[in-house]
């Protein structure tokens, strides 16, 4: 007894013929023995979902060389494109100029704000009689920035100080400065009123800026117009003849070296004003010679009528005039003094301004 299997096709529907050796691998279904129009369809296998832990490798599949080059080129472009954009911005001429200006401004700010570039210590070489603080103050360099310091202007200002022959200012980076000067040492001091001046070897006067020890001190006296009258009217019988020529003698003695003397003037450095612009050379030479012959003389007096004088320790004033013949005048002076002492006379003053015509005045 045979059992009839129901066909999946409708009546009159014939399944499509299949070729032998199909890729499906199903067995060939024999056509239905039924009539011509009754065709059977092939039964499709049931599809099943496969759960796999990993993807199956496809050994036969690969990337072509062209695709690999294109992939590398695209990967490189993703890196080089932002770099080229940044390079174009950074290396732009305007940005470079702005960056250089900014760096210069920042460097100037650092240099201006740093205390290491300021002149806070200024050594001075060669200053013997001048005060170092006065030299530094005159230079104008204390506390200045290294870029604002002018060494030539500072040297010129120092050179205008009294007694300075040459001055040199040297700057070194970052804040080193050296002031070197050569002084013209004072030979004596000149006192006039309340002011004291230095006298250099040329007779120029400059305001004294420091205390000097061991220098000859010359005090300027105001001229006394009655000296001549007193000298002509006073005296004893021994000096009457000599007293007649007292006025003319002192005038001639004082005129020997005072022709160049001026009544008003300024000091060599223009800082102070004295009655005379400079000390005449005969007066200065005579004062130095007196100091050499009499080392105990530490103070001399000067007036236009009697010249140089000093106060003798025995109680009278001795007038020596001016010039380089002080050794002769001292010899005459000692002779006159010895003569007066032997006779027991006490003079008020003795004048040897003219050593050929000495005279004196006795104490009344």
C-alpha positions as MATLAB code, in Angstrom:
seq = 'XXXXXXXXXXXXXXXXXXXXXXXXXXXXXXXXXXXXXXXXXXXXXXXXXXXXXXXXXXXXXXXXXXXXXXXXXXXXXXXXXXXXXXXXXXXXXXXXXXXXXXXXXXXXXXXXXXXXXXXXXXXXXXXXXXXXXXXXXXXXXXXXXXXXXXXXXXXXXXXXXXXXXXXXXXXXXXXXXXXXXXXXXXXXXXXXXXXXXXXXXXXXXXXXXXXXXXXXXXXXXXXXXXXXXXXXXXXXXXXXXXXXXXXXXXXXXXXXXXXXXXXXXXXXXXXXXXXXXXXXXXXXXXXXXXXXXXXXXXXXXXXXXXXXXXXXXXXXXXXXXXXXXXXXXXXXXXXXXXXXXXXXXXXXXXXXXXXXXXXXXXXX';
ca = [
       0.000    0.000    0.000;
       1.474    3.176   -1.066;
       1.096    6.480    0.661;
       0.663    9.617   -1.345;
       2.926   12.547   -0.470;
       1.247   15.917   -0.894;
       2.948   18.148   -3.460;
       4.010   21.644   -2.404;
       3.006   22.990   -5.798;
      -0.431   23.910   -6.854;
      -2.269   22.121   -9.468;
      -0.955   22.901  -12.897;
       2.380   24.360  -11.556;
       5.601   22.670  -12.651;
       8.922   23.144  -10.859;
      11.752   24.688  -12.824;
      14.206   22.216  -14.247;
      17.605   22.059  -12.590;
      20.927   21.418  -14.144;
      23.030   18.485  -13.307;
      25.869   19.275  -10.966;
      24.161   22.196   -9.318;
      26.134   23.996   -6.659;
      23.492   23.184   -4.103;
      24.460   19.592   -4.052;
      20.784   18.395   -3.768;
      19.752   15.269   -5.423;
      17.817   15.533   -8.579;
      14.116   15.263   -8.170;
      12.438   13.161  -10.719;
       9.594   14.778  -12.533;
       6.216   13.933  -11.339;
       4.703   11.011  -13.201;
       1.533   12.901  -13.387;
       0.292   14.660  -16.381;
       2.105   17.040  -18.597;
       1.218   20.165  -16.729;
       2.067   18.792  -13.311;
       5.606   19.990  -12.475;
       7.328   19.508   -9.175;
       9.568   22.184   -7.539;
      12.793   21.463   -5.819;
      12.617   21.633   -2.011;
      14.936   24.251   -0.634;
      17.020   23.335    2.401;
      16.152   25.046    5.645;
      18.496   27.994    6.585;
      19.993   27.906   10.027;
      21.669   30.821   11.948;
      25.177   30.025   13.082;
      26.534   31.752   16.224;
      30.336   32.148   15.856;
      32.724   33.565   18.475;
      35.032   35.158   15.876;
      34.891   36.107   12.283;
      35.997   33.472    9.920;
      39.226   34.211    8.142;
      39.076   34.763    4.478;
      42.380   33.522    3.256;
      41.596   34.087   -0.331;
      40.756   37.776    0.039;
      43.486   40.529   -0.033;
      44.016   44.309   -0.664;
      45.481   45.347   -3.949;
      48.639   47.458   -4.152;
      46.764   50.441   -5.505;
      44.367   50.320   -2.572;
      47.278   50.052   -0.153;
      48.982   53.133   -1.673;
      45.758   55.068   -1.559;
      45.259   54.131    2.056;
      48.785   55.213    3.003;
      48.383   58.462    1.098;
      45.157   59.252    2.875;
      46.710   58.433    6.260;
      49.666   60.717    5.528;
      47.367   63.533    4.421;
      45.492   63.386    7.690;
      48.812   64.196    9.441;
      50.500   66.565    6.987;
      47.486   68.729    6.260;
      47.202   70.162    9.828;
      50.996   70.514    9.992;
      51.107   72.473    6.756;
      48.380   74.780    8.020;
      50.218   75.390   11.305;
      53.498   75.881    9.417;
      51.907   78.482    7.176;
      50.635   80.398   10.222;
      53.780   80.160   12.321;
      56.288   80.948    9.581;
      54.338   83.869    8.235;
      56.510   87.015    7.892;
      54.097   89.158    9.889;
      53.957   86.723   12.762;
      57.743   86.429   12.771;
      58.138   90.233   12.884;
      55.600   90.508   15.686;
      57.390   87.793   17.649;
      60.774   89.509   17.276;
      59.297   92.829   18.438;
      57.729   91.120   21.433;
      61.030   89.486   22.383;
      62.845   92.840   22.134;
      60.277   94.557   24.332;
      60.481   91.772   26.904;
      64.299   91.894   26.897;
      64.281   95.662   27.392;
      61.856   95.291   30.265;
      64.068   92.718   31.959;
      67.180   94.859   31.472;
      65.458   97.984   32.748;
      64.010   96.319   35.834;
      67.109   94.353   36.849;
      69.274   96.105   39.452;
      72.372   94.393   38.102;
      72.445   96.901   35.227;
      72.603   99.998   37.480;
      75.835  101.726   38.541;
      75.714  101.415   42.301;
      79.451  101.083   43.024;
      81.893  103.557   41.455;
      85.585  103.180   42.389;
      87.875  106.191   41.929;
      91.602  105.892   41.288;
      94.174  108.654   41.611;
      92.288  110.909   44.025;
      94.709  112.149   46.677;
      93.398  115.492   47.853;
      89.886  115.329   46.402;
      87.111  113.573   48.253;
      85.942  110.437   46.449;
      82.305  111.262   47.195;
      82.756  114.660   45.569;
      84.234  113.054   42.461;
      81.364  110.561   42.219;
      78.768  113.294   42.729;
      80.405  115.465   40.074;
      80.415  112.589   37.561;
      76.647  112.119   37.824;
      76.936  108.342   37.333;
      75.711  107.178   40.731;
      72.502  105.184   40.379;
      72.275  105.534   36.596;
      71.493  102.677   34.200;
      74.352  101.307   32.123;
      72.536  102.328   28.904;
      71.929  105.894   30.177;
      75.517  106.517   31.325;
      77.702  108.774   29.185;
      81.360  108.187   30.128;
      82.686  111.081   28.029;
      80.329  113.633   29.590;
      81.170  112.315   33.066;
      84.912  112.616   32.369;
      84.430  116.192   31.143;
      82.566  117.150   34.311;
      85.257  115.624   36.522;
      87.970  117.373   34.504;
      86.405  120.746   35.354;
      86.999  120.199   39.056;
      89.755  122.255   40.583;
      93.108  120.503   40.669;
      92.198  117.758   38.151;
      94.517  117.476   35.149;
      92.979  114.508   33.327;
      89.997  112.251   33.998;
      88.940  108.992   32.349;
      85.700  107.042   32.850;
      85.523  103.423   31.677;
      82.340  101.319   31.523;
      82.151   97.529   31.397;
      79.099   95.295   30.991;
      76.873   94.903   32.917;
      77.436   97.455   35.714;
      81.171   98.016   36.152;
      82.600  101.537   36.014;
      86.037  102.901   36.834;
      86.989  106.557   37.274;
      90.701  107.336   36.859;
      92.020  110.838   37.343;
      95.312  112.650   37.756;
      95.401  115.588   40.083;
      97.499  118.674   40.091;
      98.472  118.656   43.765;
      97.996  121.958   45.617;
     101.112  123.751   46.735;
      99.434  125.930   49.341;
      96.057  127.079   50.588;
      94.615  130.554   50.214;
      92.210  131.880   52.832;
      89.962  134.780   51.998;
      87.219  135.633   54.452;
      85.431  132.400   55.334;
      86.481  130.586   52.147;
      89.559  128.460   51.642;
      91.062  127.764   48.215;
      93.797  125.570   46.854;
      96.707  127.039   44.917;
      98.180  124.840   42.198;
     101.602  125.175   40.603;
     100.257  127.683   38.074;
      98.783  129.905   40.765;
      95.168  129.048   39.928;
      92.652  129.036   42.743;
      90.104  126.291   43.276;
      87.682  125.818   46.112;
      89.118  123.450   48.712;
      87.010  120.317   49.124;
      88.975  118.591   51.850;
      91.112  119.329   54.859;
      94.787  119.528   53.987;
      97.551  118.968   56.500;
     101.120  120.200   56.072;
     100.459  122.742   53.305;
     101.540  126.349   53.595;
      98.590  128.529   54.526;
      98.349  132.061   53.089;
      95.800  134.483   54.529;
      94.655  137.314   52.321;
      94.369  140.658   54.156;
      92.380  143.638   53.044;
      94.661  146.478   51.934;
      95.047  149.210   54.583;
      95.341  152.628   52.966;
      96.803  154.213   56.133;
      99.875  151.984   56.193;
     101.918  154.382   54.140;
     101.030  157.366   56.293;
     101.816  155.520   59.455;
     105.113  154.371   58.126;
     106.032  157.878   57.013;
     105.106  159.671   60.236;
     106.299  157.262   62.914;
     109.702  156.139   64.083;
     112.731  157.293   65.996;
     115.634  159.436   64.967;
     117.467  156.464   63.576;
     114.746  155.669   61.084;
     113.540  159.151   60.126;
     115.437  159.174   56.876;
     114.343  155.724   56.014;
     110.720  156.382   56.948;
     110.497  159.141   54.347;
     110.809  156.563   51.620;
     108.561  153.975   53.300;
     105.556  154.590   51.148;
     107.503  154.590   47.888;
     109.475  151.499   48.937;
     106.398  149.426   49.687;
     104.680  150.568   46.520;
     107.722  149.661   44.442;
     108.092  146.308   46.229;
     104.470  145.431   45.761;
     104.476  146.515   42.126;
     107.260  144.031   41.320;
     104.931  141.068   41.218;
     101.433  142.438   41.489;
     100.975  143.928   38.046;
      98.972  140.878   36.980;
      96.738  140.964   40.028;
      93.007  141.583   39.512;
      90.498  142.832   42.023;
      87.639  140.528   41.155;
      87.414  137.197   39.438;
      86.278  133.606   39.520;
      88.162  130.487   40.448;
      89.528  128.160   37.806;
      86.536  125.848   38.066;
      84.004  128.665   38.238;
      82.539  127.479   41.508;
      83.594  130.317   43.810;
      84.579  133.965   43.566;
      87.685  135.457   45.139;
      89.157  138.952   45.162;
      91.900  137.753   42.850;
      91.551  135.386   39.940;
      94.945  133.794   40.592;
      97.991  134.197   42.786;
     100.832  135.992   40.943;
     103.799  133.771   40.314;
     106.328  135.978   42.247;
     104.079  135.809   45.303;
     103.708  132.030   45.089;
     107.419  131.484   44.467;
     108.342  133.787   47.343;
     105.970  131.987   49.724;
     107.359  128.573   48.818;
     110.932  129.813   49.183;
     110.186  131.275   52.593;
     108.685  127.972   53.694;
     111.790  126.139   52.515;
     114.144  128.533   54.311;
     112.030  128.651   57.453;
     110.201  125.328   57.852;
     108.651  126.589   61.079;
     106.553  129.060   59.097;
     103.117  127.537   58.621;
     101.089  130.706   57.973;
     101.820  133.726   55.820;
      99.829  136.898   55.256;
      99.464  138.798   52.037;
      98.304  142.288   51.082;
      98.858  144.322   47.981;
     100.982  146.968   49.694;
     103.432  144.961   51.766;
     103.403  141.642   49.936;
     104.078  138.534   51.995;
     104.546  138.743   55.746;
     104.472  136.534   58.780;
     104.048  137.028   62.486;
     107.375  136.616   64.198;
     107.173  134.649   67.410;
     108.994  137.441   69.206;
     106.017  139.743   68.820;
     106.204  141.743   65.565;
     105.232  141.464   61.929;
     107.908  140.943   59.272;
     107.233  142.021   55.656;
     109.134  140.312   52.843;
     107.351  141.458   49.702;
     107.532  138.917   46.864;
     110.043  137.358   44.507;
     112.682  134.631   44.613;
     115.301  136.534   46.596;
     113.945  135.575   50.004;
     117.337  134.276   51.178;
     118.815  137.774   50.818;
     115.834  139.380   52.537;
     116.059  136.912   55.413;
     119.736  137.750   55.887;
     118.962  141.476   55.997;
     116.027  140.816   58.315;
     118.159  138.893   60.798;
     120.742  141.675   60.765;
     118.116  144.322   61.568;
     116.620  142.167   64.321;
     120.024  141.583   65.899;
     120.719  145.329   65.847;
     117.388  146.159   67.508;
     117.791  143.468   70.176;
     121.301  144.655   71.045;
     119.962  148.166   71.652;
     116.979  146.920   73.603;
     114.433  148.197   71.082;
     111.187  146.434   70.315;
     109.803  146.919   66.804;
     106.139  146.912   65.816;
     106.984  145.686   62.345;
     110.047  145.280   60.148;
     109.910  145.557   56.375;
     112.563  144.108   54.078;
     110.383  144.154   50.972;
     113.246  146.105   49.445;
     116.305  144.473   50.940;
     118.425  147.444   49.913;
     116.291  149.889   51.938;
     114.921  148.087   54.985;
     112.921  149.966   57.606;
     111.032  149.317   60.801;
     108.676  150.962   63.265;
     109.163  150.799   66.990;
     106.425  150.143   69.480;
     105.240  153.508   70.908;
];
